[in-house]
Amino acid sequence: MDMQKMIIGSTRAGLTLKKEIINYLEKKGYQVKDVGMKEDGEFVPYHKAAAAVAKEISEKKFERGIIICGTGAGSVITAAKFKGVYPVHVTNTFMAEKASAVNNCNALVFGEWLTPPQHAFQMIDAWLNTNFTDGNTEEWAAFLRNCVDEIGEIENELFK
C-alpha cells in the first residue's frame, strides 16, 4: 500500500501548530514534507511558505497540503494564485467538511493565532474524510462539478 503524502508549510507564526499537525499526520500514516520555516532555520515569510506548498500542489507533486500562518488570511490569498490550487481558510469542522464537499479544496489553511491543535486535528479529519460532492443530491453534485470545471476554464484563460 502506498503511503499517503501531505505537504505542509508555515511561517514563524505557525511553527507550533505545524509541529503538532505533522506529528498528528505521521501517527495517521502520512509521509509529510515540510517546505516552510523550520524552528532553527532562517525566517520564511507567510507568502513564501504558502507559495512553496501551492507550487507543489499545482505541479501535481501532492494532491493536498496544509498552510499555516498567523491568521490564515495572507496564506490563502497567496495559495489561490496558483493554477489548480483551491485553498480554504477554515475555523471549524463544518467549514472543513464543506471545503471538500462543495469547493473541492486541496489546500487547507489555518491561522495559528486562532486555532488550537485539537481543533485543527478535527478540521483535518473532516477535510480528509469528505470527498468532493459528498452529501449532495446528484443534481447538486452535477452543479458543483460544473462549477469546478468552469473555474478550471477561468484558470486556463487567466494563467497563459
N, C-alpha and C positions, 0 to 999 in steps of 0.2 A: 504494500500500500504506500502510495506517495505521501510524504509528509506535507501537511498543509503549510503554506507560506504566508507571511504577512510582513509588510514593510511599515516602519514607524519612524517618525521624526519629530523633534521638538526644538524649541529654543530654550534658553535658561529658565524661563517661566513655565516649563513643562517637564523639567528633569525628574522631579519626584514622582509625578503621576506616570510618566513614561516608564520609569523603572518598575513601578507596581504593575503596569499593564504588560510589560514584557514578561515578567515573572508569571503573571496570570495566564497569558497566552502559551508560554512554554509548558506550563503544567497541563494545558489542554492539548498538547501535542503539536503546537505550531513551531515552525522554524521562523525566527523573527530577525529581520535585517534592520538595523538601526542606522539611519542616514542623517540623523540630526546631531545636535550638540551632545558632547559627552561630558561627564562630570568634571574630569580634569583636562578637558580639551579647550580649544580656542572657542571664543564666542561665535555662535551661529545665529544670525537674526531670524526672526519668525518667517519672513518671506523666503529665505534660502532653505530653511528646513522644510517648509511646505512645498516649495518647488522641487526639492530633491525627491520627496515622496511622490508627488504628482507626476513628475517626469517618468519614473519607473512604471507607474500605472498606465500612463499614456502610451509608453513603449511596449506595453503588454508583458512586462517582466514580472509583474504582480497583478493579481485580479483585484485585490483590495488592500487598503492601507489606512493607517491612523496617524493623524497630525495633532499636535498639542502645542498651544501657546498660552499666553495669559488668559485671554478672554475667548479665543477661537475666531474672532472676527477677521483679523488680518490673514490668518491662515486659510480660511475658507475663500476669501477674496483671491488670494494668490493661486490656490489649487484650481479654482474654477477657470483659470486662464489656459489650462492645458486641455487639448483635444481628448475627448473620451473620458475625462475625469469629472465625476459628479459628486462633489463634496457637500456634506450637510453638517452644519454645526448643531449638535444635539445637546439637550439638557435634561431629557427624561427618556424612559423606555418607550413611551408611546411614539415620541418623535423618531427614535432609533428604528423601531419596527416599521413605521410609515416611510422612513427614508429608504428602506429596502423595498417595501411592498408597492409604494407609489412612485418613488423617484429613481429607483434602480441605483441607489447611492453606492459608490465604490470607494469613497474616502470619508471616513468618519472623523469629525473634528471636535476636539474638546478644548475647553478653557480650564487650565489647572486651578485658577483662582476661583472657579465656580463649581468644580466637580470633585467630590471626594472619591477615592479609589473604588469603594464598594459600589457606588452609583455608576461609575464608569464600567465596571465589570458587568453589571446588569444591562446597561445600554449596549455593550459589545455583544453580549449573548443575544439580546433581542435583534440586533442588526444581523448577526451571523446566522441566526436560526430562522430568519424570514427571507423568503425568496421574492423576487420581483413578481408582482401581481397576486401574491398570497392574500387570501381573504376577500378577494373581489369577485363580483359576478363575472361571467365570461364576457358579457358586453362591456363592462367597465375595464376588464383586463385588456380587451382589444383596444379600447380607447387609450389606455396607458401605454401599451406597446407602440401605438401610432404616435403618441406624444414623444416618446424616446426616439423613434425613427425620425420625426420632424426636427428634434433637437440635433440629431446627427447630421441632418441636411443643413441646418444652420451652421454647424461647426465646419462642414465641408466647404461651405460658401465663404465663411469668415477666415478659416485657417488655411489659406492658399499659399 
